[in-house]
Amino acid sequence: MNLGQWIGLIAIVLSLYILWQIREVLLLMFAAVVLATTLNRLARRFQRSGMKRGVAVLLSVAIFIALIVGFFLLVVPPFAVEFQALTKQVPQGLNRLNTWLDYLRNRIPTQLTPYVPDLNSLIQQAQPFINRAVGSSLALVSGSLEVVLKTLLVLVLTGMFLVDPLAYRKVFVRLFPSFYRRRVDGILDKCEVSLEGWITGAFIAMSVVGLMSVIGLSILRVRSALALGVLAGFLNLIPNLGPTLSVIPAMAIALLDAPWKAVAVLILYFIIQQTESNFITPIVMAHQVSLLPAFILISQLFFVTFFGFLGLFLALPLTVVAKIWVQEVLIKDVLDRWGNNSHNQTEYVIVSGEPPTEKSIENLVNDED
């Protein structure tokens, strides 16, 4: 390679290294873009009814803030009360279990006594794991300030993008060569439509899962059924892992009443998860996004490996956007035209008998498109 090619290669390697170092910032920016796209679409719907742009944006932001505040007011207080009761009843349950084991140890033959578990020894053996869990919890609490700062950064960026989205879009488009800018603008339109489709599909799936959870938990007479249903619907934003996380607090609260109720809650959530994954999501997402289930799982594994929990939470919108760019740029603009330029150039020489210029070849390709 000559000197120019070496310089280009070094520039590409340095760019990739810099992007890797700031990957978390880029992910937060993408989260702000997704949120701003959602609120901007809502503001446009208000504008169609004759509302001014500023008023429509303020109303969209107010609805978003009301939903967030309502979620925390609805979910956090009941959970605080129920888990406080759970912390009191778990030691009582352990004492009852220890008493029952002592009664069983006195009633069975001596040869079988060593096979009866000793609860105190089990607790001592589990003490290192408990200490490790407490340490992880303390680390999570100490890192909560970082989470708050990142959330504020996303909200501030979202507000900036909402004020004048076209200005930021023009800046992004100008990063590409002049002959490709109109094409990039069209790709961004498709990304916006696909993101809106994903948001619509996710909202429908969340609503159905939340409603089914509330109805099922109410039939089982589980405490805080509404809060648990709302939490199940929200965690449904995380495919595969979200439903598993939502069953843990539901089973814990159901355990306050009776063990059989916790088992019934597990069966209920299993039925809801199977219904959602086999019927609701395929039907909704097929019309809105058309993503294959295997691609969703692979994208989750990929993004959680490189970006952590935030990557897992944004795996689906990242996959939706990546699919559009791969389909439009790599497949249509590169692979589908592979070898066509040389064929067009040869054909031009045969017809005209003159050496082709770059402008004439470009015009010929545009005419064929």
C-alpha positions as CSV (number, residue, x, y, z in Angstrom):
1,M,0.0,0.0,0.0
2,N,1.1,3.6,-0.7
3,L,1.4,6.3,1.9
4,G,-2.2,7.6,1.3
5,Q,-3.7,4.1,1.9
6,W,-1.7,3.7,5.1
7,I,-2.9,7.1,6.4
8,G,-6.5,6.1,5.5
9,L,-6.1,2.8,7.3
10,I,-4.6,4.4,10.4
11,A,-7.4,7.0,10.4
12,I,-10.1,4.3,10.3
13,V,-8.4,2.3,13.1
14,L,-8.2,5.5,15.3
15,S,-11.8,6.4,14.6
16,L,-13.0,2.9,15.6
17,Y,-10.9,3.1,18.8
18,I,-12.4,6.5,19.7
19,L,-15.9,5.3,19.0
20,W,-15.3,2.2,21.2
21,Q,-14.1,4.4,24.1
22,I,-17.1,6.7,23.9
23,R,-19.6,3.8,23.2
24,E,-21.6,4.5,26.4
25,V,-22.0,8.2,25.5
26,L,-23.2,7.2,22.0
27,L,-25.7,4.8,23.5
28,L,-27.1,7.5,25.8
29,M,-27.4,9.8,22.7
30,F,-29.2,7.0,20.9
31,A,-31.6,6.7,23.9
32,A,-32.3,10.4,23.7
33,V,-32.9,10.1,19.9
34,V,-35.4,7.3,20.4
35,L,-37.2,9.3,23.1
36,A,-37.1,12.5,21.1
37,T,-38.5,10.6,18.0
38,T,-41.4,9.3,20.1
39,L,-42.3,12.7,21.6
40,N,-41.8,14.4,18.2
41,R,-44.2,12.0,16.5
42,L,-46.7,12.7,19.3
43,A,-46.2,16.5,18.9
44,R,-46.8,16.2,15.1
45,R,-50.1,14.5,15.8
46,F,-51.1,17.5,18.0
47,Q,-49.9,19.9,15.3
48,R,-52.2,18.2,12.7
49,S,-55.1,19.3,14.9
50,G,-54.1,22.9,14.5
51,M,-51.9,23.2,17.6
52,K,-48.7,25.3,17.4
53,R,-45.3,23.6,17.5
54,G,-44.2,24.9,20.8
55,V,-47.5,24.1,22.5
56,A,-47.5,20.6,21.0
57,V,-44.0,19.9,22.2
58,L,-44.8,21.1,25.7
59,L,-47.9,19.0,25.8
60,S,-46.0,15.9,24.6
61,V,-43.3,16.4,27.3
62,A,-46.0,16.9,30.0
63,I,-47.7,13.6,29.0
64,F,-44.4,11.8,29.2
65,I,-43.6,13.3,32.6
66,A,-47.1,12.5,33.9
67,L,-46.7,8.8,32.8
68,I,-43.3,8.5,34.5
69,V,-44.5,10.1,37.7
70,G,-47.7,8.0,37.7
71,F,-45.7,4.9,37.2
72,F,-43.5,5.5,40.3
73,L,-46.5,6.6,42.4
74,L,-48.4,3.5,41.4
75,V,-45.7,1.0,41.7
76,V,-43.2,2.1,44.4
77,P,-45.5,2.7,47.5
78,P,-47.3,-0.7,47.4
79,F,-44.0,-2.5,46.9
80,A,-42.5,-0.7,49.9
81,V,-45.4,-1.8,52.1
82,E,-45.5,-5.4,50.9
83,F,-41.7,-5.9,51.0
84,Q,-41.6,-4.5,54.5
85,A,-44.2,-7.1,55.5
86,L,-42.1,-9.7,53.6
87,T,-39.0,-8.9,55.6
88,K,-41.0,-9.5,58.8
89,Q,-42.6,-12.8,57.7
90,V,-39.5,-14.4,56.2
91,P,-37.7,-14.8,59.6
92,Q,-41.0,-16.1,61.0
93,G,-41.2,-18.7,58.2
94,L,-37.6,-19.7,58.8
95,N,-38.3,-20.3,62.5
96,R,-41.3,-22.4,61.7
97,L,-39.2,-24.4,59.2
98,N,-36.5,-24.9,61.8
99,T,-39.0,-26.1,64.4
100,W,-40.5,-28.5,61.9
101,L,-37.1,-29.9,61.1
102,D,-36.3,-30.4,64.8
103,Y,-39.6,-32.2,65.2
104,L,-38.8,-34.4,62.2
105,R,-35.3,-35.1,63.5
106,N,-36.7,-36.4,66.8
107,R,-39.3,-38.6,65.2
108,I,-37.2,-40.4,62.5
109,P,-34.7,-43.2,63.1
110,T,-31.2,-42.3,64.2
111,Q,-29.7,-43.6,61.0
112,L,-31.6,-41.0,59.0
113,T,-30.9,-38.0,61.2
114,P,-27.7,-36.9,59.3
115,Y,-29.8,-36.7,56.1
116,V,-32.1,-34.1,57.7
117,P,-30.8,-30.6,56.8
118,D,-29.8,-28.3,59.6
119,L,-31.1,-24.8,58.9
120,N,-28.5,-23.1,61.0
121,S,-25.6,-24.8,59.2
122,L,-27.2,-23.9,55.9
123,I,-27.4,-20.3,56.9
124,Q,-23.8,-20.3,58.0
125,Q,-22.7,-21.8,54.7
126,A,-24.8,-19.3,52.8
127,Q,-23.4,-16.4,54.7
128,P,-20.6,-15.6,52.2
129,F,-23.2,-15.4,49.4
130,I,-25.4,-13.2,51.5
131,N,-22.5,-10.8,52.3
132,R,-21.7,-10.7,48.6
133,A,-25.3,-9.9,47.7
134,V,-25.3,-7.1,50.3
135,G,-22.1,-5.8,48.9
136,S,-23.6,-5.7,45.4
137,S,-26.6,-3.9,46.7
138,L,-24.5,-1.3,48.4
139,A,-22.5,-0.9,45.1
140,L,-25.8,-0.4,43.3
141,V,-26.9,2.2,45.8
142,S,-23.6,4.0,45.5
143,G,-23.9,3.9,41.7
144,S,-27.4,5.4,41.8
145,L,-26.0,8.9,41.5
146,E,-24.4,7.9,38.2
147,V,-27.7,6.5,37.0
148,V,-29.5,9.8,37.9
149,L,-26.8,11.8,36.1
150,K,-27.1,9.7,33.0
151,T,-30.9,9.9,33.1
152,L,-30.7,13.7,33.3
153,L,-28.3,13.7,30.4
154,V,-30.7,11.7,28.3
155,L,-33.6,14.0,29.2
156,V,-31.6,17.2,28.5
157,L,-30.5,15.8,25.1
158,T,-34.1,14.8,24.4
159,G,-35.2,18.4,25.1
160,M,-32.5,19.8,22.8
161,F,-33.4,17.4,20.0
162,L,-37.1,18.3,20.3
163,V,-36.6,22.1,20.1
164,D,-35.2,21.9,16.6
165,P,-34.8,18.3,15.3
166,L,-34.2,19.4,11.6
167,A,-31.0,21.3,12.6
168,Y,-29.5,18.2,14.2
169,R,-30.6,16.1,11.3
170,K,-28.9,18.4,8.8
171,V,-25.7,18.2,10.8
172,F,-25.7,14.4,10.7
173,V,-26.5,14.3,7.0
174,R,-23.6,16.7,6.2
175,L,-21.2,14.1,7.6
176,F,-21.7,12.1,4.4
177,P,-20.4,13.0,0.9
178,S,-22.6,15.4,-1.1
179,F,-23.7,12.9,-3.7
180,Y,-25.0,10.6,-0.9
181,R,-26.8,13.1,1.4
182,R,-30.2,12.8,-0.2
183,R,-30.0,9.0,0.1
184,V,-29.0,9.3,3.8
185,D,-32.0,11.7,4.4
186,G,-34.3,9.0,2.9
187,I,-32.7,6.3,5.1
188,L,-33.3,8.5,8.2
189,D,-37.0,8.8,7.2
190,K,-37.3,5.0,7.0
191,C,-35.5,4.7,10.4
192,E,-38.0,7.2,11.9
193,V,-41.0,5.2,10.5
194,S,-39.5,1.9,11.8
195,L,-38.9,3.3,15.3
196,E,-42.5,4.6,15.4
197,G,-43.6,1.1,14.4
198,W,-41.6,-0.5,17.1
199,I,-42.9,2.0,19.7
200,T,-46.5,1.3,18.6
201,G,-45.9,-2.5,18.8
202,A,-44.2,-2.3,22.1
203,F,-47.0,-0.2,23.6
204,I,-49.6,-2.6,22.4
205,A,-47.7,-5.6,23.8
206,M,-47.1,-3.8,27.1
207,S,-50.8,-2.9,27.4
208,V,-52.0,-6.5,26.7
209,V,-49.4,-8.1,29.1
210,G,-50.2,-5.5,31.8
211,L,-54.0,-6.0,31.5
212,M,-53.7,-9.9,31.5
213,S,-51.4,-9.7,34.6
214,V,-53.8,-7.4,36.5
215,I,-56.8,-9.6,35.7
216,G,-55.0,-12.8,36.6
217,L,-53.6,-11.5,39.8
218,S,-56.9,-10.0,40.8
219,I,-58.6,-13.4,40.3
220,L,-55.9,-15.0,42.5
221,R,-56.5,-12.2,45.0
222,V,-52.8,-11.3,45.1
223,R,-52.1,-8.0,46.9
224,S,-51.0,-4.9,44.8
225,A,-52.3,-6.6,41.6
226,L,-52.5,-3.2,39.8
227,A,-48.9,-2.3,40.6
228,L,-47.6,-5.8,39.7
229,G,-49.5,-5.7,36.4
230,V,-48.1,-2.2,35.5
231,L,-44.6,-3.5,36.4
232,A,-45.0,-6.6,34.3
233,G,-46.1,-4.5,31.3
234,F,-43.2,-2.1,31.7
235,L,-40.6,-4.9,32.0
236,N,-42.1,-6.4,28.8
237,L,-40.0,-3.8,27.0
238,I,-37.1,-6.2,27.6
239,P,-37.8,-9.3,25.6
240,N,-37.1,-12.7,27.1
241,L,-35.6,-11.4,30.3
242,G,-38.3,-8.9,31.3
243,P,-41.1,-11.4,32.0
244,T,-38.7,-13.4,34.1
245,L,-37.8,-10.4,36.2
246,S,-41.5,-9.4,36.6
247,V,-42.5,-12.8,38.2
248,I,-40.0,-12.4,41.1
249,P,-41.9,-9.6,43.1
250,A,-45.3,-11.1,42.2
251,M,-44.3,-14.5,43.7
252,A,-42.7,-12.9,46.7
253,I,-45.9,-10.9,47.5
254,A,-48.1,-13.9,46.8
255,L,-45.9,-15.9,49.3
256,L,-47.2,-13.6,52.1
257,D,-50.6,-15.3,51.8
258,A,-49.9,-18.9,51.0
259,P,-47.2,-21.1,49.2
260,W,-49.8,-22.4,46.7
261,K,-50.6,-18.9,45.7
262,A,-46.9,-18.3,44.7
263,V,-47.0,-21.4,42.6
264,A,-50.3,-20.2,41.0
265,V,-48.6,-16.9,40.2
266,L,-45.7,-18.7,38.5
267,I,-48.1,-20.7,36.4
268,L,-50.1,-17.5,35.5
269,Y,-47.0,-15.6,34.4
270,F,-45.8,-18.6,32.4
271,I,-49.1,-18.7,30.5
272,I,-48.9,-14.9,29.9
273,Q,-45.3,-15.1,28.7
274,Q,-46.2,-17.9,26.3
275,T,-49.2,-16.1,25.0
276,E,-47.2,-12.9,24.5
277,S,-44.2,-14.5,22.8
278,N,-46.1,-16.9,20.6
279,F,-49.2,-14.8,19.6
280,I,-49.1,-11.1,20.6
281,T,-45.5,-10.2,19.7
282,P,-45.3,-12.1,16.4
283,I,-48.6,-10.6,15.2
284,V,-47.9,-7.1,16.3
285,M,-44.2,-6.9,15.5
286,A,-44.6,-8.6,12.1
287,H,-46.9,-5.8,11.0
288,Q,-44.9,-3.0,12.7
289,V,-41.2,-4.0,12.4
290,S,-40.9,-7.5,10.8
291,L,-38.0,-8.8,12.9
292,L,-37.3,-12.5,13.2
293,P,-37.2,-13.9,16.8
294,A,-33.7,-15.3,16.4
295,F,-32.4,-11.8,15.4
296,I,-34.0,-10.3,18.5
297,L,-32.3,-12.8,20.8
298,I,-28.9,-12.5,19.0
299,S,-29.1,-8.7,19.2
300,Q,-29.8,-8.9,23.0
301,L,-26.8,-11.1,23.5
302,F,-24.6,-8.8,21.4
303,F,-25.7,-5.5,22.9
304,V,-25.7,-6.7,26.6
305,T,-22.2,-8.1,26.1
306,F,-20.8,-4.8,24.8
307,F,-23.0,-2.2,26.4
308,G,-24.4,-3.8,29.6
309,F,-27.9,-3.3,30.9
310,L,-28.6,-0.2,28.9
311,G,-27.7,-2.1,25.7
312,L,-30.1,-4.8,26.7
313,F,-32.9,-2.3,27.3
314,L,-32.2,-0.6,23.9
315,A,-31.5,-3.8,22.0
316,L,-34.7,-3.8,20.0
317,P,-34.6,-0.2,18.7
318,L,-30.9,-0.6,18.0
319,T,-31.7,-3.7,16.0
320,V,-34.5,-1.9,14.1
321,V,-32.2,1.0,13.1
322,A,-29.3,-1.3,12.3
323,K,-31.5,-3.4,10.1
324,I,-32.6,-0.4,8.0
325,W,-29.0,0.8,7.5
326,V,-27.7,-2.7,6.6
327,Q,-30.6,-3.2,4.2
328,E,-30.4,0.1,2.5
329,V,-26.6,0.8,2.5
330,L,-24.9,-2.6,2.5
331,I,-27.4,-4.6,0.5
332,K,-29.1,-2.2,-1.9
333,D,-26.3,0.3,-2.5
334,V,-23.3,-2.0,-2.3
335,L,-24.1,-5.7,-2.8
336,D,-27.0,-5.3,-5.3
337,R,-24.8,-3.1,-7.5
338,W,-21.7,-5.2,-7.2
339,G,-20.2,-5.4,-10.7
340,N,-22.9,-3.3,-12.3
341,N,-20.6,-0.3,-12.8
342,S,-18.1,-2.2,-14.9
343,H,-20.9,-3.7,-17.0
344,N,-22.4,-0.3,-17.6
345,Q,-19.0,1.1,-18.5
346,T,-18.3,-1.6,-21.1
347,E,-21.8,-1.2,-22.6
348,Y,-21.3,2.5,-22.9
349,V,-18.0,2.1,-24.8
350,I,-19.6,-0.3,-27.3
351,V,-22.5,2.0,-28.0
352,S,-20.7,5.4,-28.2
353,G,-17.1,4.4,-29.1
354,E,-15.8,7.1,-26.8
355,P,-14.1,6.8,-23.5
356,P,-16.7,7.3,-20.7
357,T,-16.4,10.0,-18.1
358,E,-17.3,9.8,-14.5
359,K,-20.3,12.1,-15.0
360,S,-21.6,10.1,-17.9
361,I,-21.4,6.8,-16.0
362,E,-23.2,8.4,-13.0
363,N,-26.0,9.7,-15.3
364,L,-26.3,6.3,-16.9
365,V,-26.7,4.6,-13.5
366,N,-29.2,7.2,-12.4
367,D,-31.2,6.7,-15.6
368,E,-31.3,3.0,-15.0
369,D,-32.5,3.4,-11.4
